[in-house]
């Protein structure tokens, strides 16, 4: 499944597309692989938030 294209308004349909994409991406992963996948994504988001906080200051 290709990465979904999201609308500029970010509607409920975009959320459905993201959930479906994420399901197909992770459905065949082992539990540890899935945990690592989500932890890595979480760390990326955390770094992005920290960078934005530093830019505001």
ZAPA-299627 format. One record per residue (C-alpha): x, y, z. Coordinates in pm, whole numbers, padded with zeros to 5 digits, always signed. Example, Ala and Ser with C-alpha at 12.3 -4.5 7.8 and 13.67 -1.06 7.14 Angstrom:
! residues 2
+01230-00450+00780/+01367-00106+00714/
//
This chain:
! residues 57
+00000+00000+00000/+00133+00343-00095/+00169+00621+00157/-00162+00814+00167/-00195+01167+00036/-00356+01384+00302/-00582+01679+00237/-00476+02027+00355/-00776+02039+00590/-00690+01702+00755/-01036+01548+00766/-01167+01232+00929/-01106+01056+00597/-00736+01136+00632/-00735+00971+00973/-00898+00662+00822/-00638+00655+00545/-00353+00681+00795/-00494+00406+01015/-00542+00175+00719/-00190+00248+00590/-00041+00187+00934/-00235-00139+00973/-00104-00279+00645/+00246-00165+00726/+00254-00334+01068/+00021-00634+01034/+00295-00886+00954/+00545-00756+01209/+00640-00951+01517/+00541-00787+01847/+00897-00670+01915/+00932-00530+01562/+00602-00345+01604/+00713-00205+01940/+01044-00086+01792/+00861+00069+01496/+00628+00271+01719/+00906+00368+01962/+01123+00498+01677/+00835+00701+01534/+00760+00838+01880/+01121+00946+01926/+01115+01122+01587/+00802+01314+01687/+00957+01399+02024/+01271+01536+01855/+01057+01741+01616/+00859+01891+01905/+01180+01975+02091/+01328+02141+01781/+01016+02355+01736/+01025+02458+02103/+01386+02569+02063/+01300+02767+01750/+01025+02957+01934/+01255+03057+02219/
//
